[in-house]
C-alpha cells in the first residue's frame, strides 16, 4: 500500500456502498448513502436548540444525504430517523460528556463501539472519544467532517484490498489530518 493512498470521493463512496448493499434491501437497509434533501430550516432550528453554528462542510453533507438512517462499517450516524432528531437526542439526552453542561463547541455526530464521534463546531475538526476516558482525552481523527467521512468510506470500502492494514491506516490518517492512527487502524482491520 502506497502511503499516498488516494481517498475515495463522495460519489465513489456512494457507488461502492450501493454495490455492496443494494442487493440486500429491503431486508437490510441503512448501509447506503442515499440522497435526501433536508430543509435548511431543520438545520437552523437544530443549531438554535443546541446553541451552535455548524461548519459548512458538515451542513452541506447532512443536507444532501440521509444520515438519519446510515451506518458505515462500525460507525452509526442514525437508524430510521431524521438525522436532526438523532443529533438533538445525542446532544441533550445521552450526556456523552458526563455531568454538567455539554461542552459548548462539541457535538456528538455518530457512535460506534468503543468510540463516540465528536465534531468541534468552532474548529471544524473531528474527534474520537472513548467513553471510558471521557471527552477531555478525545483524539483528533480528521481536520473536518468532510475529511472524516471520506476517510471512513475509503477505509471501509478498501480495507479488504490490502494485507497492509497499518500502512493503509497511516495513509488515511495522514490524508485526513489525523493525530490518531489507532482510530484508522480500528477501521481498516
C-alpha positions as CSV (number, residue, x, y, z in Angstrom):
1,X,0.0,0.0,0.0
2,X,1.4,3.3,-1.0
3,X,1.5,6.0,1.7
4,X,0.0,8.3,-0.9
5,X,-3.3,6.4,-1.0
6,X,-5.9,8.3,-3.0
7,X,-9.0,8.7,-0.9
8,X,-12.4,7.9,-2.5
9,X,-14.7,10.8,-3.5
10,X,-18.2,11.1,-2.1
11,X,-19.6,9.8,-5.4
12,X,-17.2,6.8,-5.3
13,X,-18.2,6.0,-1.7
14,X,-21.9,6.2,-2.7
15,X,-21.3,3.9,-5.7
16,X,-19.2,1.4,-3.5
17,X,-21.9,1.2,-0.8
18,X,-24.6,0.7,-3.5
19,X,-22.6,-2.1,-5.0
20,X,-22.0,-3.8,-1.6
21,X,-25.5,-3.4,-0.1
22,X,-28.2,-2.5,-2.6
23,X,-29.0,-6.2,-3.3
24,X,-29.7,-6.7,0.4
25,X,-32.6,-4.3,0.5
26,X,-35.3,-4.1,1.7
27,X,-34.4,-6.8,4.3
28,X,-31.3,-4.8,5.3
29,X,-31.3,-1.1,5.0
30,X,-29.3,1.9,6.2
31,X,-25.9,0.9,4.7
32,X,-26.1,3.0,1.6
33,X,-25.5,6.8,1.2
34,X,-28.9,7.9,-0.2
35,X,-29.6,11.4,-1.4
36,X,-32.3,13.1,0.7
37,X,-32.5,16.9,0.7
38,X,-33.0,18.3,4.2
39,X,-34.7,21.7,4.5
40,X,-32.4,24.3,5.8
41,X,-35.0,25.3,8.4
42,X,-34.4,21.9,10.1
43,X,-30.7,22.7,10.5
44,X,-31.3,26.3,11.6
45,X,-33.7,25.0,14.3
46,X,-31.2,22.4,15.5
47,X,-28.4,25.0,15.6
48,X,-30.7,27.2,17.7
49,X,-31.7,24.3,20.1
50,X,-28.0,23.2,20.5
51,X,-26.6,26.8,20.6
52,X,-24.1,26.0,17.9
53,X,-23.2,27.0,14.3
54,X,-22.4,24.0,12.1
55,X,-19.3,24.1,9.9
56,X,-20.3,24.4,6.2
57,X,-18.9,21.0,5.2
58,X,-21.0,19.3,7.9
59,X,-24.1,21.3,7.0
60,X,-23.7,20.5,3.3
61,X,-23.2,16.8,3.6
62,X,-26.1,16.2,6.1
63,X,-28.3,18.4,3.9
64,X,-27.7,16.3,0.8
65,X,-27.8,12.8,2.2
66,X,-29.8,10.7,4.7
67,X,-27.6,10.4,7.7
68,X,-30.6,9.6,9.8
69,X,-30.5,6.0,8.5
70,X,-26.8,5.4,7.8
71,X,-24.2,3.0,9.2
72,X,-20.8,2.7,7.5
73,X,-18.7,-0.1,9.0
74,X,-18.9,0.2,12.8
75,X,-19.9,3.9,12.7
76,X,-23.6,4.6,13.1
77,X,-25.0,8.0,12.3
78,X,-28.6,7.2,12.9
79,X,-31.1,4.4,12.4
80,X,-34.5,5.0,10.8
81,X,-35.0,8.6,11.9
82,X,-34.5,12.2,10.9
83,X,-30.8,13.0,11.5
84,X,-31.6,16.3,13.2
85,X,-33.7,14.4,15.7
86,X,-30.8,12.0,16.3
87,X,-28.4,14.9,16.8
88,X,-30.7,16.5,19.2
89,X,-31.1,13.3,21.2
90,X,-27.3,12.6,21.2
91,X,-26.5,16.0,22.5
92,X,-29.3,16.6,25.0
93,X,-30.3,13.2,26.4
94,X,-27.2,10.8,26.0
95,X,-24.9,13.1,28.0
96,X,-21.7,11.6,26.5
97,X,-19.7,14.5,28.2
98,X,-20.6,13.3,31.7
99,X,-22.1,15.7,34.3
100,X,-22.9,19.3,33.9
101,X,-23.5,21.3,30.7
102,X,-22.4,19.9,27.3
103,X,-19.1,21.5,26.2
104,X,-20.3,24.4,24.1
105,X,-18.2,23.8,21.0
106,X,-18.6,20.0,20.8
107,X,-21.4,17.8,19.5
108,X,-21.6,14.1,19.1
109,X,-22.4,13.2,15.4
110,X,-22.0,9.4,15.3
111,X,-21.3,6.5,17.5
112,X,-19.6,3.1,17.5
113,X,-18.2,0.7,20.0
114,X,-15.9,1.9,21.6
115,X,-15.9,5.4,20.1
116,X,-18.2,8.4,20.1
117,X,-17.5,10.6,17.1
118,X,-17.4,14.3,18.1
119,X,-17.4,17.4,15.9
120,X,-15.8,20.6,17.2
121,X,-18.1,23.2,15.7
122,X,-15.6,26.0,16.3
123,X,-12.5,24.4,14.8
124,X,-14.3,22.1,12.4
125,X,-12.2,19.1,13.3
126,X,-13.4,15.6,14.3
127,X,-12.6,13.8,17.5
128,X,-12.9,10.2,18.6
129,X,-13.8,9.7,22.2
130,X,-13.5,6.6,24.2
131,X,-16.4,6.7,26.7
132,X,-14.2,5.3,29.5
133,X,-11.7,8.0,29.1
134,X,-14.0,11.0,28.6
135,X,-14.1,13.8,26.1
136,X,-11.1,15.6,27.6
137,X,-8.9,12.8,26.3
138,X,-10.6,12.6,22.8
139,X,-8.1,12.5,19.9
140,X,-8.3,14.4,16.7
141,X,-9.2,12.0,13.8
142,X,-9.7,14.4,10.9
143,X,-9.4,18.1,10.1
144,X,-13.0,18.3,9.0
145,X,-16.3,16.4,8.8
146,X,-15.8,16.0,5.0
147,X,-12.3,14.6,5.5
148,X,-13.6,12.2,8.2
149,X,-16.4,11.0,6.0
150,X,-14.1,10.5,3.0
151,X,-11.6,8.7,5.2
152,X,-14.3,6.5,6.7
153,X,-15.7,5.5,3.3
154,X,-12.2,4.8,2.0
155,X,-11.2,2.7,5.0
156,X,-14.4,0.6,4.9
157,X,-14.6,0.1,1.1
158,X,-10.9,-0.6,0.5
159,X,-9.8,-2.4,3.7
160,X,-10.2,-5.9,2.1
161,X,-8.0,-4.9,-0.8
162,X,-4.7,-5.0,1.2
163,X,-2.9,-7.1,3.7
164,X,-1.0,-4.0,4.9
165,X,-3.7,-2.6,7.3
166,X,-1.3,-0.4,9.3
167,X,0.1,1.2,6.2
168,X,-3.4,1.9,4.9
169,X,-4.4,3.3,8.3
170,X,-1.4,5.6,8.3
171,X,-2.0,6.8,4.8
172,X,-5.6,7.6,5.6
173,X,-4.6,9.3,8.9
174,X,-2.1,11.4,7.0
175,X,-4.5,12.3,4.2
176,X,-7.3,13.5,6.6
177,X,-5.1,15.3,9.1
178,X,-5.5,12.8,12.0
179,X,-3.3,12.7,15.1
180,X,-4.5,9.2,15.9
181,X,-3.5,6.3,13.6
182,X,-5.2,3.9,16.2
183,X,-8.7,5.0,15.2
184,X,-8.0,4.4,11.5
185,X,-6.4,1.1,12.2
186,X,-9.5,0.1,14.1
187,X,-11.5,0.8,10.9
188,X,-9.1,-0.9,8.5
189,X,-8.8,-4.2,10.4
